[in-house]
Structure formats: structure tokens, C-alpha cells
Amino acid sequence: MPQPVPADLLEIAEALLPDAPLGSARLAEHGNMHHVVLFPGVAAVRISKRPMHAAELPRRVEILRAVAAAGLPFAVPEPLTAVTTFGERAAVAMSWIDGEGLPEGVGDPAAFGPLLEALREVEISPALEAVLRRPRRYADGLGWADILNDEIVPRLPTKWRDEVRQRLDTLLALEEVPARLVHGDLGAGNVHFGEDGKLTGVLDWDMAILSDPAIDAALVATWHGWDVLRATEEETYQRAWAWNDVIGVGHLHAVFTGKPLSRVDGFVRSVVAWLEERG
């Protein structure tokens, strides 16, 4: 359930949206990089948690502008204000997206098939090309395969090292496909449905990249269940499985950045917990 909004965050939200109904304001539950102040039916205000996130917010807003212009058959958040600085924080008001996310393990293939197809069919415009990264397997030691091979696998418990290397080899053996628009975080509350069960919109494009569309298929499957992919092509299913099989597809965004991992030990602990749970 949404939480009451701390006074400092409410002050920022009010500065951006002076006419918003403050009595309805609530704080969203999730958000690693941003606090999100909700004005149901009106707007959502994203407020950075740390200076590094404040510095990234303008680029993230440009991603939303480019995605919104891509002609997707569902709503995406669009900026209602400029990115504004408040001390070490930055904030922006975004348009409201109706509907709600589905609980873990719940999903209809008839809904997710069209979602994945719509993302796969988006034309990669110059605007998207300009703001989205294309993760590379190998890039002077900072490609995602470099990081997994050199930084992650050697730190795993001995019993997992050969197994994970084999899974990685299987993934790398797949033929590369043309890069498409990949949301990168299609789980939890990011995919909204209306009361009639129809897809209304997709939130939180912070992890968006240009890459293999099977990554999004894997993300959908790991949250909603692999059965939701039964309407997709077998090749997409197998590619999705391979992307998830290495260390869990949800971990991969950290190695897609083209930057060194800032907290390698914590990342490895999370991967090991996933491996142990999955078995």
C-alpha cells in the first residue's frame, strides 16, 4: 500500500505541481533510485535519492520522451514539468498511468504476447538511438560477458563456477539478433492493467536498452510465470530461458552499463542467493 509522504518530499512535489491535491498524495512503495510521490489520477513526481541519481534524471526523462514518441499501443509516462533541482536532489512530474500491476505469478499470455510484440516492432528512431545504450558482449573488459567471466564467476562458490560458465557459453553461442527496444524491468508493478484486464500502460523505463527482445520475455516470465510465454515463438522462449539461466535476468542490468560494478561482493551475494534458491 502507498505510504504517507514525508514533509520534505511533499514540499518538492508541491513546488512542481502547485495545483495538485496535496491531501491525496501518497508515497510509492518501490524505487531504488527515486522516491515517487503519487497524486492518483493526476501525476507522479519522481525525486532522486542521491546526487548520482539526480545527475542521471535528465537522461532518463529524455528516454521517456523518445519512448513516448515511438507510437506504442499503450501509455507510457511523459514529463509534465522540466527536471528541477532542489539542493542535491532533482525532481520531475510525470503523467499518470491508470491501472495496476499484477501480483507475482499471475498473467495472461493473451496480454503479454502483444506487449512483447509491440516492443519488438518499434522502429529504432534516431532519438532512441541517442539515449539508449547498446550493451556489448566484449568491450575492453567492460562488456557484459567480460564482467561475468572475469569479475563474477571467479567469485562464485566453487560448486557453481563450472555450471555458470557452461550456462554463459550456451547464451553466448546463440546467434546475435538485431537490437530492439528492451524495457529491461517488466515485472512487479511496472506493467499496468485496467479492471477489464486490458493493458493500459508500462512504467519505469530507467533500465531501457537496445538489445535482444528475449530479455524482456525472460523478465515477464520470471515475474508472471513461464506459462505466459506459451503464445510466443519457441525460439523466443528458448532465448529467454538462456538469458535467465546464467545468473537470473534481473541481475543483468548491472552488467549492461559498460561500467565497473561498484559493489561486486554484494552483487555476487545476490547472484549466489538466486542460484541456491533456483537450484
C-alpha positions, -999 to +999 in steps of 0.1 A: +000+000+000+012+036-006+027+053+024+022+089+037+046+114+022+074+129+043+072+167+045+104+174+026+093+153-004+058+168-003+073+203-004+092+194-036+061+178-052+041+209-043+067+232-059+065+213-091+027+209-091+012+238-070-023+229-081-021+192-072-045+179-045-020+175-016-044+156+005-044+127-019-006+124-021+010+090-013+045+076-014+050+047-038+065+015-022+092+008-048+121+029-061+158+022-058+169+054-073+139+077-068+112+085-043+079+086-061+051+109-048+017+098-062-012+120-069-037+094-081-053+103-114-032+134-117+006+128-118+036+110-102+066+131-090+100+114-092+125+127-067+161+115-068+175+098-037+212+105-042+233+130-062+243+104-087+207+097-094+200+135-097+227+137-124+211+109-143+175+122-142+177+144-173+188+115-194+161+093-180+135+119-189+149+120-225+144+083-226+108+087-217+103+114-244+118+091-270+098+061-260+066+082-258+072+092-294+077+056-306+039+050-311+035+022-287-001+009-283-002+016-246+005+046-224+040+055-211+048+082-186+056+116-201+072+146-184+048+173-173+075+196-160+112+203-166+137+185-144+142+208-114+170+209-089+163+211-051+197+212-034+213+178-041+180+164-054+164+166-088+127+160-095+102+159-123+065+154-126+053+126-148+019+119-164-004+095-145-008+059-159-041+042-150-044+006-139-024-016-116+004-042-118-004-079-114+007-100-084+037-123-088+028-155-107-003-140-123-005-132-160-024-140-192-004-150-223-030-131-244-020-099-228+018-103-227+022-116-262+010-083-278+031-063-253+063-081-262+055-079-299+048-042-297+082-036-281+099-058-307+083-040-336+092-004-325+113+014-351+146+024-336+145+062-342+175+085-340+160+098-307+160+063-292+195+056-306+208+087-290+196+080-255+197+042-251+227+021-246+236-010-267+252-035-242+281-052-258+294-087-250+330-076-251+343-041-247+378-036-233+369-057-203+336-039-196+313-058-219+287-078-201+304-112-210+337-098-199+323-088-165+306-121-159+337-141-170+363-121-152+346-105-122+316-126-112+323-163-120+357-164-102+340-150-070+312-177-070+314-207-047+334-235-063+304-257-068+288-231-091+316-219-112+317-246-139+279-247-141+275-209-146+303-209-172+285-236-191+253-216-190+271-185-201+287-204-230+252-216-240+240-180-241+270-167-260+265-195-286+231-180-296+232-161-328+230-124-321+198-108-333+191-072-343+189-049-313+153-038-305+137-017-278+140-036-245+122-022-214+145-040-190+123-042-160+090-058-170+079-071-136+064-061-103+042-031-107+056-018-140+030-033-163-004-019-156-038-034-165-073-019-161-102-035-144-112-051-177-079-069-178-066-049-208-031-035-208-032+003-200+005+013-198+041+005-189+060+024-163+097+029-153+119+028-184+151+035-164+166+002-175+157+005-212+183-005-236+187-016-273+193-053-272+178-088-277+140-087-272+141-121-255+155-103-224+120-087-219+104-121-225+126-135-197+117-107-174+080-112-180+083-149-174+103-146-142+076-124-126+044-137-141+054-173-148+069-190-178+035-201-189+028-166-201+052-172-230+034-201-244+019-179-271+054-168-282+076-184-308+097-214-295+129-196-304+119-166-283+111-189-254+145-207-256+164-174-259+145-160-229+154-192-209+191-188-219+192-152-208+177-160-174+196-192-169+231-177-163+226-156-132+190-145-133+179-120-159+171-095-132+208-092-123+219-084-159+211-047-159+241-042-136+265-056-162+249-039-191+260-004-182+295-006-196+309+004-163+327-014-135+305-029-108+306-006-078+297-033-052+309-066-066+307-085-034+271-075-028+262-084-064+278-118-061+259-125-028+227-117-046+236-140-075+245-168-052+212-165-033+194-167-067+214-198-077+208-215-044+171-208-045+167-219-080+189-250-076 
